[in-house]
Amino acid sequence: MSFDLLESAKSIFNSNVVGQASSQLGESEGGIQKALSGIIPVVLTGLLNKAGSGGDAGGLLNMIKGVAGDANPSAVAGALQSGGGGLLAKGGDLLRSLFGDKISSITGMLSSFAGIKESSANTLLQTATPATLGVAGQYAAQNNLTPNSFLSFLNTQKDSILNAVPGGLNLAGVLGLSSLGDLGKKLGGIAAGIGGAGIGAANAAVNTVKQSSGSRWIWSLLLLLVAIILLWYLMRGCGGKNPEGTIVTDSITTSQLADSAATHVNEVEPARESIQVTLPDGTVLQAYKGGIEDQLVTFLKDDTRPAGKDVWFDFDNLNFKTGSSVITEESMTQVKNIAAILKAFPKSKIKIGGYTDRTGDSTQNLKLSQERATAVENALKNEKADMKQLLGAEGYGSQFAKAAATAPDEERKKDRHISVSVRDK
């Protein structure tokens, strides 16, 4: 399965990040999601534009590798919680490198497109940029890309990125282009030039041998050798990705899935701020800032935010015993908190969803995700949650997983979680 830079970048900005941004910036989740739908392809288009301008590819490669560690939801959520901090400043520097003095125009454009304040668009843009570029940096580091193979890689990604730029954003005009297609052509020309240089070198070697030897068998042997070298070069230039159509076999069994069904916010964050969440009935819950209790209660109290099948909140402190659907004892605290929230908001109705990554057998993954989602629903029933408020549990397996089975665990673990969908409030 080939790597999709755009989709991998989108996976960083999960429901927890969107909820955190909404809470901190005072914007609706819909506005935040729409802004991100523009920000991610805009930032990646800036990367393509910089690469297609014939600048220092090596410097660009080092730049994205330098933010590879920021390509995770925890870094983004943490920055939003703390008001930006170092990540915000880093994002500003990266944006200046990509867009120069055009940042304010891009910010205003995103603000109008998403219907959010310009200050919110600016904060979101600066915070999201390191994470977005960091995804490309991770791929480059993991695949040992050279400046040339990095340019070739970007050329394979350009169509999906440019097509994802919303029609309501005049990014081509801001960049001084007649169309984004012109950008794609420039980058394609550079990538073709890289390949042409390799072919030219191979032809020169063949001509040298041809002139220096009249022996047919030596000629044939060296021609074959040159062909092999050229094939290796071209494959290396494509970043070592699998040829289209190659089947990648999942070799990791379901029992090797990580125990955690928590989201990535909890998995990587070194320290979290404990808070008290007060419910309408006076019950006080011990929780984490930005955790599911915090987000869920904020959502249920907000009459401007409608419930629906697309509204999901991820458990952030829920774990299971290895390869099973048995909830660990320490995870029951969060289950009890959710039961208490349902009691305090008697009109609310929820559905439980279970998800896995792509490793292992897909049928077994679907079974395990169903068993874990059902286990959470049963646990809520045992905590005296009103049956009318529980609309069932469904396991989706790896159906919505974004990372490939062969991706590093840091990417795959984002796909392993249990979530709550608020269907009524």
Stockholm file with secondary structure:
# STOCKHOLM 1.0

chainA/1-425         MSFDLLESAKSIFNSNVVGQASSQLGESEGGIQKALSGIIPVVLTGLLNKAGSGGDAGGLLNMIKGVAGDANPSAVAGALQSGGGGLLAKGGDLLRSLFGDKISSITGMLSSFAGIKESSANTLLQTATPATLGVAGQYAAQNNLTPNSFLSFLNTQKDSILNAVPGGLNLAGVLGLSSLGDLGKKLGGIAAGIGGAGIGAANAAVNTVKQSSGSRWIWSLLLLLVAIILLWYLMRGCGGKNPEGTIVTDSITTSQLADSAATHVNEVEPARESIQVTLPDGTVLQAYKGGIEDQLVTFLKDDTRPAGKDVWFDFDNLNFKTGSSVITEESMTQVKNIAAILKAFPKSKIKIGGYTDRTGDSTQNLKLSQERATAVENALKNEKADMKQLLGAEGYGSQFAKAAATAPDEERKKDRHISVSVRDK
#=GR chainA/1-425 SS CCCCHHHHHHTTSCHHHHHHHHHHHTCCHHHHHHHHHHHHHHHHHHHHHHHHTTCCHHHHHHHHHTTGGGCSHHHHHHHHHTTSHHHHHHHHHHHHHHHGGGHHHHHHHHHHHHTCCHHHHHHHHHHHHHHHHHHHHHHHHHTTCCHHHHHHHHHHHHHHHHHHSCTTCCHHHHTTCSCHHHHHHHHHHHHHHHHHHHHHHHHHHHHHHHHHCCCHHHHHHHHHHHHHHHHHHHHHHTTTCCCTTCCCCCCSCGGGSCSBCSCHHHHHCSCCCEEEEECTTSCEEEEETTSHHHHHHHHHHCTTSCCCTTCEEECSSCBBCTTSCCBCGGGHHHHHHHHHHHHHSTTCEEEEEEECCSCSCHHHHHHHHHHHHHHHHHHHHHTTCCGGGEEEEEECTTTTCCSCTTSCHHHHGGGCEEEEEEEEC
#=GC SS_cons         CCCCHHHHHHTTSCHHHHHHHHHHHTCCHHHHHHHHHHHHHHHHHHHHHHHHTTCCHHHHHHHHHTTGGGCSHHHHHHHHHTTSHHHHHHHHHHHHHHHGGGHHHHHHHHHHHHTCCHHHHHHHHHHHHHHHHHHHHHHHHHTTCCHHHHHHHHHHHHHHHHHHSCTTCCHHHHTTCSCHHHHHHHHHHHHHHHHHHHHHHHHHHHHHHHHHCCCHHHHHHHHHHHHHHHHHHHHHHTTTCCCTTCCCCCCSCGGGSCSBCSCHHHHHCSCCCEEEEECTTSCEEEEETTSHHHHHHHHHHCTTSCCCTTCEEECSSCBBCTTSCCBCGGGHHHHHHHHHHHHHSTTCEEEEEEECCSCSCHHHHHHHHHHHHHHHHHHHHHTTCCGGGEEEEEECTTTTCCSCTTSCHHHHGGGCEEEEEEEEC
//
